Amino acid sequence: MTYFEAIMLAIVQALTEFLPVSSSGHLILVPKLFGWQDQGLLFDVALHVGSLIAVLTYFHKELLAIVKGWLKSVRRESPPDAEAMFGWYILVATIPVGLAGLLFHDFITTYLRSPLVIAATAIIFGTLLWLADRRGGAGRAEQTMNLRMALLIGCAQALALIPGTSRSGITMTAGMALGFSRLAAARFSFLLSIPGISMAGLYEATKLAEMTGPVQWDMLVVGVVVSALAAYICIGVFLKLITHISMLPFAIYRILLGIVILIVYL
C-alpha cells in the first residue's frame, strides 16, 4: 500500500461512514475499481478507530451528559432524566446489530461481499432514503423518542451489516420514517454509531491475533489521523447542511452508483 492509497481510503471511509452512502461498500469497490491490493483487516480497524475518535470528539459534551445521567439512573440516585433515557435508547438500539453480527457475520462476509449485492442495496436503500425523506423531516425532535422507536431504528441498523446498505443511511431512513426531523435523525444516527463502530472494531481486532507478517505502522498512523480529521469535518458540515437540503442528492448518488456498478460488473 502506498501513502496515496492509504490517504484516499481513509478519506473515503471517513466520509462514507457518516454520509448515508455506505462505507463498507465503498471500501470494497474503490480498491477493485483502481486495481489496488486489498487494504487488509488491520487497516480497516485503523480506519474505524479514526472514525470513532472523530465522533467521540465532536459529541463529547453530549456524551458526557448522557453517561452521567445514565450512571445516575443505574445507581438510582435520581429518576431518569432526558440524558439518562437517551443513554438507554442508544443501548437498546445497539442490541439488534450486536445479535445480528454474532449470528450472521460469517455468512455475510462469505456470500454478500460482492459488487452486485452492493449495487442492489445501494439502489434499494437509496430509494427508501428518498421516500423516508419525503415523509420525514416532519419535525419530531430527539427528546420525543421512546424505547419502541429506538428498537425499530436499532433493527434497521442491523441491516447495515449487508454491504452497500449504509449504517448511517438506514438509521436516518428509519428515523425520518418515524417522523423525526432530518437533524434529529442524523444526530441519533451519529451517536448510535459509537457502540456500533466500537463493536465492529473490537470484532475485527480479535481476528488480528490470527494474522502473521510485518505491520506497516506508518500506514496505520496515516489511516487513523486522516480518517479522524476527515470524519470530524464531515460530521460538522453534514449536520449544518442537513437543515437546508434534503436527502435527495444522497439518494440520487446511491441509485446512480448502483446502476454504474451493474453496468460495470454485469
ZAPAFI-945519 format. One record per atom (N, C-alpha, C): residue in three letters; z, x, y. Coordinates in pm, whole numbers, padded with zeros to 5 digits, always signed. Example, Ala and Ser with C-alpha at 12.3 -4.5 7.8 and 13.67 -1.06 7.14 Angstrom:
// ZAPAFI-945519
ALA+00780+01319-00569
ALA+00780+01230-00450
ALA+00780+01320-00330
SER+00708+01285-00225
SER+00714+01367-00106
SER+00787+01290+00003
END
This chain:
// ZAPAFI-945519
MET+00000+00084-00119
MET+00000+00000+00000
MET+00000+00087+00125
THR-00082+00050+00222
THR-00086+00124+00348
THR+00005+00056+00450
TYR+00030+00127+00561
TYR+00113+00069+00667
TYR+00046-00056+00725
PHE-00086-00051+00737
PHE-00158-00165+00791
PHE-00139-00288+00702
GLU-00151-00269+00571
GLU-00132-00380+00478
GLU+00010-00433+00486
ALA+00108-00342+00493
ALA+00248-00383+00500
ALA+00275-00465+00625
ILE+00222-00420+00738
ILE+00243-00491+00865
ILE+00175-00627+00862
MET+00052-00631+00814
MET-00022-00758+00811
MET+00046-00859+00718
LEU+00089-00815+00600
LEU+00156-00905+00507
LEU+00289-00954+00563
ALA+00360-00866+00633
ALA+00488-00906+00694
ALA+00466-01012+00801
ILE+00363-00994+00882
ILE+00333-01092+00987
ILE+00290-01225+00925
VAL+00203-01216+00824
VAL+00157-01338+00756
VAL+00274-01414+00696
GLN+00363-01342+00627
GLN+00477-01409+00565
GLN+00570-01469+00669
ALA+00596-01397+00776
ALA+00688-01443+00879
ALA+00637-01570+00946
LEU+00509-01571+00979
LEU+00452-01688+01046
LEU+00444-01808+00953
THR+00398-01784+00832
THR+00376-01896+00740
THR+00504-01945+00674
GLU+00612-01867+00681
GLU+00741-01912+00628
GLU+00794-02030+00708
PHE+00773-02029+00838
PHE+00831-02132+00923
PHE+00729-02228+00982
LEU+00602-02190+00986
LEU+00498-02287+01021
LEU+00465-02368+00896
PRO+00424-02492+00912
PRO+00401-02579+00794
PRO+00269-02551+00723
VAL+00247-02425+00681
VAL+00118-02389+00622
VAL+00130-02312+00490
SER+00250-02283+00443
SER+00275-02222+00312
SER+00269-02069+00312
SER+00385-02007+00302
SER+00392-01860+00296
SER+00351-01809+00159
SER+00395-01876+00051
SER+00362-01829-00084
SER+00212-01831-00106
GLY+00148-01938-00060
GLY+00004-01947-00076
GLY-00069-01837-00004
HIS-00028-01806+00119
HIS-00096-01702+00196
HIS-00070-01563+00138
LEU+00051-01541+00086
LEU+00080-01409+00028
LEU+00002-01386-00101
ILE-00036-01494-00168
ILE-00122-01481-00286
ILE-00267-01462-00244
LEU-00310-01539-00143
LEU-00450-01540-00104
LEU-00494-01416-00026
VAL-00412-01370+00068
VAL-00454-01260+00155
VAL-00491-01135+00076
PRO-00407-01087-00016
PRO-00449-00969-00094
PRO-00576-00994-00175
LYS-00591-01116-00229
LYS-00711-01146-00306
LYS-00836-01142-00219
LEU-00828-01199-00099
LEU-00943-01207-00010
LEU-00987-01070+00041
PHE-00889-00981+00064
PHE-00920-00849+00120
PHE-00928-00740+00013
GLY-00909-00777-00112
GLY-00918-00679-00220
GLY-00803-00580-00223
TRP-00687-00620-00171
TRP-00571-00532-00173
TRP-00499-00545-00307
GLN-00427-00440-00343
GLN-00344-00448-00462
GLN-00228-00543-00436
ASP-00178-00604-00543
ASP-00062-00692-00531
ASP+00055-00614-00471
GLN+00120-00674-00372
GLN+00226-00603-00300
GLN+00352-00582-00382
GLY+00368-00659-00488
GLY+00481-00638-00578
GLY+00604-00718-00539
LEU+00691-00737-00636
LEU+00811-00818-00619
LEU+00906-00759-00516
LEU+00923-00627-00518
LEU+01018-00563-00427
LEU+00979-00586-00281
PHE+00851-00579-00251
PHE+00807-00600-00113
PHE+00825-00747-00074
ASP+00802-00838-00167
ASP+00826-00980-00139
ASP+00972-01005-00104
VAL+01064-00939-00176
VAL+01206-00952-00146
VAL+01236-00901-00005
ALA+01175-00788+00031
ALA+01195-00732+00165
ALA+01149-00829+00273
LEU+01036-00895+00251
LEU+00985-00991+00349
LEU+01080-01110+00362
HIS+01136-01156+00249
HIS+01231-01265+00254
HIS+01357-01225+00332
VAL+01400-01102+00314
VAL+01517-01053+00388
VAL+01489-01057+00538
GLY+01369-01015+00578
GLY+01333-01018+00719
GLY+01335-01159+00775
SER+01277-01255+00701
SER+01276-01395+00746
SER+01419-01450+00756
LEU+01502-01414+00660
LEU+01640-01460+00661
LEU+01716-01405+00782
ILE+01696-01279+00812
ILE+01759-01218+00930
ILE+01718-01293+01056
ALA+01590-01329+01064
ALA+01539-01398+01183
ALA+01604-01533+01203
VAL+01610-01615+01099
VAL+01664-01750+01115
VAL+01815-01746+01136
LEU+01884-01651+01073
LEU+02028-01636+01096
LEU+02057-01594+01240
THR+01974-01506+01292
THR+01992-01460+01430
THR+01962-01571+01529
TYR+01852-01643+01507
TYR+01811-01745+01604
TYR+01912-01859+01611
PHE+01967-01899+01498
PHE+02057-02014+01495
PHE+02204-01972+01478
HIS+02238-01852+01520
HIS+02373-01800+01491
HIS+02484-01886+01552
LYS+02462-01940+01671
LYS+02566-02023+01733
LYS+02585-02154+01658
GLU+02474-02219+01626
GLU+02483-02344+01550
GLU+02543-02321+01413
LEU+02504-02211+01348
LEU+02555-02181+01215
LEU+02705-02154+01216
LEU+02750-02084+01319
LEU+02894-02056+01330
LEU+02973-02185+01343
ALA+02923-02278+01426
ALA+02991-02407+01443
ALA+02989-02487+01314
ILE+02876-02485+01243
ILE+02864-02560+01118
ILE+02960-02504+01013
VAL+02963-02372+00999
VAL+03050-02308+00899
VAL+03197-02336+00931
LYS+03236-02326+01059
LYS+03375-02353+01098
LYS+03413-02497+01067
GLY+03325-02591+01105
GLY+03353-02731+01079
GLY+03359-02762+00931
TRP+03267-02703+00854
TRP+03264-02727+00710
TRP+03389-02673+00643
LEU+03433-02553+00681
LEU+03554-02495+00621
LEU+03678-02578+00654
LYS+03684-02633+00774
LYS+03796-02718+00811
LYS+03798-02845+00726
SER+03679-02898+00698
SER+03673-03019+00616
SER+03712-02990+00472
VAL+03673-02872+00421
VAL+03709-02834+00284
VAL+03860-02817+00272
ARG+03919-02756+00375
ARG+04065-02734+00375
ARG+04141-02859+00416
ARG+04070-02964+00454
ARG+04129-03090+00500
ARG+04220-03069+00619
GLU+04181-02977+00706
GLU+04258-02952+00827
GLU+04234-03059+00931
SER+04117-03124+00920
SER+04082-03230+01014
SER+03973-03315+00952
PRO+03954-03439+01000
PRO+03844-03522+00948
PRO+03711-03453+00975
PRO+03614-03469+00887
PRO+03484-03403+00905
PRO+03418-03444+01038
ASP+03383-03346+01120
ASP+03312-03375+01244
ASP+03162-03361+01218
ALA+03082-03369+01325
ALA+02936-03365+01310
ALA+02890-03235+01247
GLU+02952-03123+01289
GLU+02913-02993+01233
GLU+02948-02984+01085
ALA+03064-03033+01047
ALA+03105-03031+00906
ALA+03009-03113+00821
MET+02974-03232+00869
MET+02882-03316+00793
MET+02745-03251+00781
PHE+02702-03183+00888
PHE+02572-03116+00882
PHE+02574-03007+00775
GLY+02687-02939+00763
GLY+02701-02839+00658
GLY+02690-02901+00520
TRP+02753-03018+00501
TRP+02743-03088+00372
TRP+02600-03133+00346
TYR+02531-03178+00450
TYR+02393-03223+00433
TYR+02303-03107+00387
ILE+02324-02991+00444
ILE+02244-02874+00405
ILE+02271-02837+00260
LEU+02398-02843+00220
LEU+02432-02811+00081
LEU+02371-02913-00016
VAL+02383-03041+00018
VAL+02326-03147-00069
VAL+02175-03132-00080
ALA+02110-03103+00032
ALA+01964-03090+00033
ALA+01916-02967-00041
THR+02006-02871-00066
THR+01969-02748-00135
THR+01975-02763-00287
ILE+02052-02860-00334
ILE+02072-02875-00479
ILE+01941-02898-00554
PRO+01853-02989-00510
PRO+01730-03013-00589
PRO+01643-02890-00608
VAL+01624-02809-00502
VAL+01537-02692-00517
VAL+01602-02588-00607
GLY+01735-02580-00604
GLY+01803-02487-00692
GLY+01785-02525-00839
LEU+01801-02654-00870
LEU+01783-02701-01007
LEU+01638-02687-01051
ALA+01546-02725-00962
ALA+01403-02716-00997
ALA+01362-02571-01020
GLY+01417-02480-00941
GLY+01385-02339-00958
GLY+01430-02287-01094
LEU+01551-02326-01133
LEU+01603-02281-01262
LEU+01521-02338-01379
LEU+01479-02463-01366
LEU+01411-02530-01476
LEU+01263-02496-01486
PHE+01197-02479-01371
PHE+01051-02471-01373
PHE+00993-02340-01318
HIS+01077-02244-01282
HIS+01026-02122-01221
HIS+00923-02052-01308
ASP+00955-02031-01435
ASP+00864-01958-01524
ASP+00732-02033-01542
PHE+00739-02165-01555
PHE+00617-02245-01569
PHE+00529-02233-01445
ILE+00593-02241-01329
ILE+00517-02234-01203
ILE+00451-02099-01185
THR+00527-01992-01208
THR+00470-01858-01189
THR+00362-01826-01292
THR+00369-01888-01410
THR+00271-01861-01516
THR+00144-01942-01497
TYR+00157-02068-01457
TYR+00041-02159-01460
TYR-00006-02208-01323
LEU+00074-02196-01220
LEU+00038-02258-01092
LEU+00005-02161-00980
ARG+00013-02031-01006
ARG-00019-01933-00901
ARG-00170-01903-00901
SER-00248-02005-00873
SER-00393-01987-00872
SER-00450-02041-00741
PRO-00564-01986-00698
PRO-00627-02034-00574
PRO-00658-02183-00575
LEU-00696-02238-00691
LEU-00733-02379-00696
LEU-00610-02469-00678
VAL-00496-02427-00730
VAL-00373-02502-00707
VAL-00336-02498-00559
ILE-00349-02380-00499
ILE-00319-02365-00357
ILE-00413-02452-00274
ALA-00540-02457-00311
ALA-00636-02541-00239
ALA-00595-02688-00246
ALA-00560-02733-00366
ALA-00523-02874-00384
ALA-00398-02910-00305
THR-00295-02825-00314
THR-00170-02855-00243
THR-00188-02843-00092
ALA-00272-02750-00048
ALA-00298-02737+00096
ALA-00360-02865+00151
ILE-00455-02921+00079
ILE-00523-03042+00125
ILE-00431-03164+00114
ILE-00368-03180-00001
ILE-00284-03299-00024
ILE-00168-03304+00074
PHE-00094-03193+00083
PHE+00026-03195+00167
PHE-00008-03179+00315
GLY-00127-03125+00344
GLY-00174-03126+00482
GLY-00202-03268+00529
THR-00260-03348+00442
THR-00287-03489+00473
THR-00157-03566+00490
LEU-00060-03542+00402
LEU+00070-03609+00413
LEU+00143-03568+00540
LEU+00129-03442+00580
LEU+00189-03396+00706
LEU+00134-03475+00824
TRP+00002-03494+00824
TRP-00062-03569+00932
TRP-00016-03715+00933
LEU-00010-03778+00814
LEU+00032-03917+00807
LEU+00178-03933+00851
ALA+00264-03841+00808
ALA+00405-03848+00849
ALA+00420-03825+00998
ASP+00337-03737+01053
ASP+00344-03710+01197
ASP+00305-03832+01278
ARG+00208-03909+01227
ARG+00166-04032+01297
ARG+00281-04133+01301
ARG+00359-04137+01191
ARG+00475-04225+01187
ARG+00592-04159+01257
GLY+00599-04028+01237
GLY+00714-03951+01280
GLY+00718-03925+01427
GLY+00813-03849+01458
GLY+00839-03831+01597
GLY+00889-03962+01652
ALA+00947-04048+01566
ALA+00994-04178+01612
ALA+01116-04165+01701
GLY+01176-04048+01701
GLY+01285-04025+01796
GLY+01422-04010+01733
ARG+01433-04030+01600
ARG+01565-04017+01538
ARG+01616-03875+01553
ALA+01740-03859+01595
ALA+01800-03728+01618
ALA+01868-03677+01491
GLU+01897-03548+01490
GLU+01962-03488+01372
GLU+02097-03552+01343
GLN+02166-03595+01449
GLN+02301-03650+01434
GLN+02303-03781+01356
THR+02186-03845+01340
THR+02181-03972+01267
THR+02155-03953+01118
MET+02149-03830+01073
MET+02124-03804+00932
MET+02241-03850+00847
ASN+02211-03889+00723
ASN+02316-03923+00626
ASN+02285-03854+00493
LEU+02374-03871+00395
LEU+02358-03800+00269
LEU+02230-03841+00195
ARG+02195-03969+00202
ARG+02073-04015+00134
ARG+01951-03946+00192
MET+01944-03939+00324
MET+01831-03873+00390
MET+01827-03725+00355
ALA+01942-03661+00356
ALA+01948-03518+00324
ALA+01900-03494+00182
LEU+01940-03582+00089
LEU+01899-03565-00051
LEU+01748-03587-00066
LEU+01691-03684+00007
LEU+01548-03708+00000
LEU+01469-03587+00052
ILE+01516-03530+00163
ILE+01450-03410+00216
ILE+01465-03294+00118
GLY+01581-03285+00054
GLY+01602-03180-00045
GLY+01511-03195-00166
CYS+01489-03319-00210
CYS+01397-03343-00322
CYS+01254-03303-00283
ALA+01218-03333-00158
ALA+01086-03292-00110
ALA+01074-03140-00108
GLN+01183-03072-00070
GLN+01181-02926-00064
GLN+01154-02866-00202
ALA+01200-02932-00306
ALA+01180-02880-00442
ALA+01031-02868-00474
LEU+00948-02955-00414
LEU+00804-02948-00438
LEU+00743-02819-00383
ALA+00814-02756-00289
ALA+00762-02634-00228
ALA+00758-02516-00325
LEU+00819-02532-00443
LEU+00808-02427-00544
LEU+00664-02414-00593
ILE+00585-02520-00576
ILE+00443-02514-00613
ILE+00369-02438-00503
PRO+00300-02328-00533
PRO+00231-02250-00431
PRO+00135-02336-00349
GLY+00137-02313-00218
GLY+00048-02385-00128
GLY+00109-02508-00066
THR+00228-02550-00116
THR+00290-02672-00064
THR+00349-02650+00075
SER+00418-02539+00095
SER+00488-02503+00219
SER+00625-02567+00224
ARG+00729-02484+00216
ARG+00866-02533+00223
ARG+00893-02601+00357
SER+00856-02534+00466
SER+00880-02594+00597
SER+00794-02718+00616
GLY+00670-02712+00567
GLY+00580-02826+00583
GLY+00630-02950+00513
ILE+00672-02936+00387
ILE+00713-03053+00310
ILE+00845-03110+00360
THR+00936-03024+00406
THR+01064-03075+00458
THR+01044-03142+00594
MET+00955-03088+00678
MET+00924-03156+00804
MET+00854-03288+00778
THR+00763-03289+00681
THR+00694-03413+00646
THR+00794-03520+00603
ALA+00889-03481+00516
ALA+00990-03576+00470
ALA+01077-03623+00586
GLY+01115-03529+00672
GLY+01199-03565+00786
GLY+01131-03663+00880
MET+01005-03637+00912
MET+00931-03728+01001
MET+00905-03862+00934
ALA+00881-03862+00802
ALA+00861-03988+00729
ALA+00987-04074+00733
LEU+01102-04010+00744
LEU+01229-04083+00755
LEU+01259-04125+00898
GLY+01169-04089+00990
GLY+01184-04134+01127
GLY+01241-04032+01223
PHE+01267-03911+01176
PHE+01320-03809+01266
PHE+01211-03759+01360
SER+01250-03718+01478
SER+01155-03659+01572
SER+01103-03528+01516
ARG+00992-03481+01569
ARG+00937-03354+01523
ARG+01039-03241+01540
LEU+01106-03239+01655
LEU+01202-03132+01681
LEU+01319-03138+01585
ALA+01373-03259+01562
ALA+01486-03274+01470
ALA+01445-03235+01328
ALA+01326-03278+01285
ALA+01278-03244+01151
ALA+01259-03094+01137
ALA+01207-03029+01241
ALA+01184-02885+01236
ALA+01315-02808+01234
ARG+01410-02849+01318
ARG+01539-02779+01323
ARG+01611-02789+01189
PHE+01613-02908+01129
PHE+01680-02921+00999
PHE+01607-02840+00893
SER+01475-02838+00901
SER+01395-02759+00806
SER+01431-02611+00815
PHE+01444-02560+00937
PHE+01474-02418+00955
PHE+01615-02385+00907
LEU+01712-02472+00938
LEU+01848-02448+00891
LEU+01855-02458+00739
LEU+01778-02552+00683
LEU+01775-02568+00538
LEU+01710-02449+00469
SER+01630-02373+00543
SER+01563-02257+00483
SER+01662-02146+00448
ILE+01778-02145+00513
ILE+01872-02034+00492
ILE+01919-02026+00347
PRO+01978-02132+00290
PRO+02014-02121+00147
PRO+01892-02111+00058
GLY+01781-02176+00096
GLY+01660-02170+00014
GLY+01604-02029+00004
ILE+01588-01965+00119
ILE+01537-01827+00120
ILE+01636-01734+00050
SER+01765-01757+00071
SER+01867-01672+00008
SER+01860-01681-00144
MET+01848-01803-00195
MET+01841-01820-00341
MET+01715-01756-00398
ALA+01601-01776-00328
ALA+01476-01718-00375
ALA+01485-01566-00376
GLY+01541-01510-00268
GLY+01555-01365-00260
GLY+01646-01309-00367
LEU+01758-01378-00392
LEU+01851-01332-00494
LEU+01789-01340-00633
TYR+01713-01448-00658
TYR+01648-01462-00788
TYR+01548-01350-00811
GLU+01470-01321-00707
GLU+01373-01214-00719
GLU+01443-01079-00734
ALA+01554-01063-00662
ALA+01626-00936-00668
ALA+01683-00909-00806
THR+01721-01016-00880
THR+01775-00995-01015
THR+01671-00936-01109
LYS+01544-00958-01078
LYS+01438-00906-01162
LYS+01403-00761-01130
LEU+01458-00710-01019
LEU+01426-00573-00980
LEU+01486-00472-01077
ALA+01594-00514-01147
ALA+01657-00422-01242
ALA+01561-00387-01356
GLU+01465-00476-01381
GLU+01368-00453-01489
GLU+01254-00363-01444
MET+01245-00337-01315
MET+01133-00260-01263
MET+01157-00111-01274
THR+01052-00038-01297
THR+01059+00108-01302
THR+00955+00166-01209
GLY+00968+00294-01182
GLY+00870+00359-01095
GLY+00927+00388-00958
PRO+00853+00464-00876
PRO+00900+00503-00744
PRO+00905+00384-00648
VAL+00993+00393-00550
VAL+01009+00289-00449
VAL+00959+00341-00315
GLN+00870+00266-00250
GLN+00819+00303-00118
GLN+00914+00248-00012
TRP+01021+00324+00014
TRP+01123+00275+00106
TRP+01069+00255+00247
ASP+00976+00339+00288
ASP+00920+00324+00423
ASP+00848+00191+00437
MET+00776+00150+00335
MET+00706+00022+00339
MET+00805-00094+00341
LEU+00914-00080+00267
LEU+01014-00187+00265
LEU+01079-00204+00402
VAL+01108-00091+00468
VAL+01168-00097+00602
VAL+01071-00163+00700
VAL+00945-00124+00691
VAL+00843-00185+00777
VAL+00835-00335+00752
GLY+00836-00374+00625
GLY+00829-00515+00591
GLY+00945-00595+00647
VAL+01066-00544+00633
VAL+01185-00614+00683
VAL+01181-00627+00835
VAL+01155-00516+00904
VAL+01159-00515+01051
VAL+01050-00605+01109
VAL+00927-00586+01063
VAL+00815-00665+01118
VAL+00832-00812+01084
SER+00873-00843+00963
SER+00894-00982+00924
SER+01002-01048+01009
ALA+01112-00977+01031
ALA+01221-01032+01111
ALA+01178-01059+01255
LEU+01110-00963+01317
LEU+01067-00979+01456
LEU+00965-01092+01469
ALA+00865-01092+01381
ALA+00761-01194+01388
ALA+00817-01333+01360
ALA+00908-01344+01264
ALA+00966-01475+01231
ALA+01053-01527+01345
TYR+01128-01439+01409
TYR+01214-01480+01521
TYR+01129-01537+01634
ILE+01021-01467+01667
ILE+00930-01515+01772
ILE+00866-01647+01732
CYS+00824-01656+01607
CYS+00759-01776+01556
CYS+00850-01898+01567
ILE+00977-01884+01529
ILE+01071-01995+01535
ILE+01085-02045+01680
GLY+01106-01951+01772
GLY+01126-01988+01911
GLY+01004-02057+01971
VAL+00887-02001+01948
VAL+00763-02058+02003
VAL+00736-02195+01941
PHE+00753-02207+01810
PHE+00723-02333+01742
PHE+00814-02445+01791
LEU+00944-02418+01806
LEU+01037-02522+01849
LEU+01008-02567+01992
LYS+00954-02478+02074
LYS+00917-02517+02211
LYS+00787-02596+02212
LEU+00692-02554+02129
LEU+00562-02621+02127
LEU+00568-02760+02065
ILE+00655-02777+01966
ILE+00653-02898+01887
ILE+00692-03021+01967
THR+00756-03002+02081
THR+00788-03117+02167
THR+00668-03159+02251
HIS+00564-03077+02253
HIS+00446-03105+02336
HIS+00319-03130+02255
ILE+00317-03085+02130
ILE+00197-03104+02048
ILE+00235-03174+01918
SER+00136-03230+01853
SER+00159-03296+01725
SER+00141-03195+01611
MET+00158-03243+01489
MET+00136-03160+01371
MET-00011-03157+01330
LEU-00096-03227+01404
LEU-00237-03238+01366
LEU-00306-03101+01352
PRO-00286-03004+01445
PRO-00353-02874+01426
PRO-00316-02806+01294
PHE-00190-02818+01254
PHE-00147-02756+01128
PHE-00205-02831+01008
ALA-00212-02964+01020
ALA-00271-03043+00912
ALA-00419-03009+00896
ILE-00491-02998+01008
ILE-00633-02963+01003
ILE-00651-02825+00943
TYR-00567-02729+00984
TYR-00576-02594+00929
TYR-00558-02596+00777
ARG-00459-02670+00730
ARG-00433-02675+00586
ARG-00552-02734+00511
ILE-00607-02842+00564
ILE-00719-02907+00497
ILE-00841-02816+00495
LEU-00870-02751+00609
LEU-00983-02659+00615
LEU-00962-02539+00523
LEU-00839-02488+00519
LEU-00808-02377+00430
LEU-00834-02416+00285
GLY-00789-02535+00247
GLY-00811-02581+00110
GLY-00959-02593+00077
ILE-01038-02643+00172
ILE-01182-02658+00149
ILE-01248-02520+00134
VAL-01210-02425+00220
VAL-01268-02291+00211
VAL-01234-02226+00077
ILE-01109-02243+00032
ILE-01070-02186-00098
ILE-01152-02246-00211
LEU-01173-02377-00206
LEU-01255-02442-00308
LEU-01398-02388-00308
ILE-01454-02367-00189
ILE-01590-02315-00179
ILE-01598-02173-00237
VAL-01496-02091-00207
VAL-01497-01951-00249
VAL-01477-01937-00399
TYR-01385-02018-00455
TYR-01343-01997-00593
TYR-01405-02092-00695
LEU-01480-02192-00649
LEU-01545-02281-00746
LEU-01684-02231-00779
END
